[in-house]
């Protein structure tokens, strides 16, 4: 209501189906990353409780836990050992899924001139560029820096 009364607030641009798709890919990727982090932290915590600390870093945990599970001398109870093995498999599966989404985003970027242009800016990579294009919708709605607003003289 305030936007209509004001007359100076631009309406939100409706996203295209392609933009909605990219936003969904980013959201799913983030959910999978959060799940992956939770599983790694759970493994680290369970092993810590059994006197087996794991160094920081996701890759370290993913490399260390299977080695501990394979070593029959490691003091991990049998049932926990089996569950930890499933957690390792789940983390690897999530890694594969995340990588698949990143390949999809790379394919999208390959065909999008705006994404390619954004990626030439130092510090902006594939994820940031595709997220910007999908979220912002139309960059032309925003004026150039330093330009006077429309209607001002």
C-alpha positions in Angstrom: 0.0 0.0 0.0 2.8 2.4 0.9 4.5 1.7 -2.4 1.4 2.6 -4.3 0.8 5.7 -2.3 4.3 6.9 -2.6 4.6 6.6 -6.4 8.4 6.7 -6.1 8.9 3.0 -5.2 9.4 0.8 -8.2 7.5 -2.5 -8.1 9.6 -5.7 -7.8 10.3 -7.2 -11.2 8.8 -10.7 -11.7 11.6 -13.3 -12.2 11.6 -15.4 -15.3 11.3 -19.2 -15.0 15.1 -19.5 -15.7 15.9 -17.1 -12.9 13.6 -19.0 -10.5 15.4 -22.2 -11.5 18.8 -20.8 -10.7 17.6 -19.5 -7.3 16.2 -22.9 -6.6 19.6 -24.6 -7.5 21.4 -22.2 -5.2 19.0 -22.9 -2.3 19.2 -26.7 -2.8 23.0 -26.4 -2.9 23.1 -24.5 0.4 20.7 -26.9 2.1 23.0 -29.8 1.0 26.1 -27.9 2.2 24.4 -27.4 5.6 23.5 -31.0 5.9 27.0 -32.0 4.9 28.5 -29.8 7.6 26.1 -31.2 10.2 27.1 -34.8 9.3 30.8 -33.9 9.5 30.3 -32.2 12.8 28.4 -35.2 14.2 31.1 -37.6 13.1 33.7 -35.3 14.7 31.7 -35.1 17.9 31.0 -38.8 18.2 34.7 -39.7 17.7 35.8 -37.0 20.1 33.6 -38.6 22.8 35.6 -41.8 22.2 38.9 -40.0 22.6 39.6 -39.7 18.9 39.8 -36.0 18.0 39.7 -35.0 14.3 41.5 -32.0 13.1 39.5 -29.0 11.8 38.5 -28.9 8.2 35.8 -30.8 6.3 38.3 -32.5 3.9 40.4 -33.6 6.9 37.4 -35.2 8.5 36.2 -36.9 5.3 39.7 -38.3 4.8 40.4 -39.3 8.5 37.1 -40.9 9.5 37.3 -43.8 6.9 40.9 -44.5 7.9 39.8 -44.8 11.6 36.9 -47.0 10.7 39.1 -49.4 8.6 41.5 -49.8 11.5 40.2 -52.6 13.7 42.4 -51.4 16.5 40.6 -48.1 16.7 38.4 -48.1 19.9 35.1 -47.5 18.2 32.1 -49.6 19.2 30.7 -51.8 16.4 27.3 -50.2 16.1 28.8 -46.7 16.1 31.4 -47.9 13.5 28.6 -49.0 11.2 26.6 -45.7 11.6 29.7 -43.6 11.1 30.4 -45.6 7.9 26.9 -44.6 6.7 27.6 -41.0 7.6 30.8 -41.0 5.5 28.8 -42.4 2.6 26.2 -39.7 3.1 28.8 -37.0 3.1 30.4 -38.3 -0.1 26.9 -38.5 -1.7 26.3 -34.9 -0.7 29.6 -33.9 -2.2 28.6 -35.5 -5.5 25.2 -33.7 -5.4 26.8 -30.3 -4.7 29.3 -30.8 -7.5 26.4 -31.7 -9.9 24.6 -28.5 -9.1 27.9 -26.5 -9.6 28.2 -28.2 -13.0 24.6 -27.1 -13.8 25.4 -23.5 -12.7 28.6 -23.6 -14.9 26.5 -24.6 -17.9 24.1 -21.8 -17.2 27.0 -19.3 -16.9 28.5 -20.5 -20.2 25.3 -19.4 -22.0 24.7 -16.1 -20.1 26.7 -13.0 -21.2 25.8 -11.1 -18.0 27.1 -13.9 -15.8 30.3 -14.1 -17.9 30.8 -10.3 -17.6 30.3 -10.4 -13.8 32.8 -13.2 -13.4 35.5 -11.0 -15.0 35.2 -8.8 -11.9 37.9 -9.7 -9.3 36.3 -11.6 -6.4 33.2 -12.6 -8.2 33.0 -16.2 -9.2 30.5 -18.6 -10.6 28.3 -18.8 -7.5 28.1 -15.0 -6.9 27.6 -14.2 -10.5 24.8 -16.7 -11.1 23.1 -15.8 -7.8 23.2 -12.0 -8.6 21.7 -12.5 -12.1 19.0 -14.8 -10.7 18.1 -12.6 -7.7 18.4 -9.1 -9.1 16.5 -9.9 -12.2 17.1 -6.8 -14.3 20.3 -4.7 -13.7 19.1 -1.9 -15.9 16.5 -1.0 -13.2 19.4 0.5 -11.2 21.0 3.7 -12.2 24.7 4.2 -12.8 26.7 5.2 -9.8 26.8 9.0 -9.6 24.0 9.4 -12.0 21.1 11.6 -11.0 17.8 9.8 -10.2 15.2 9.8 -12.9 13.1 13.0 -12.7 15.6 15.1 -10.9 17.3 18.0 -12.5 
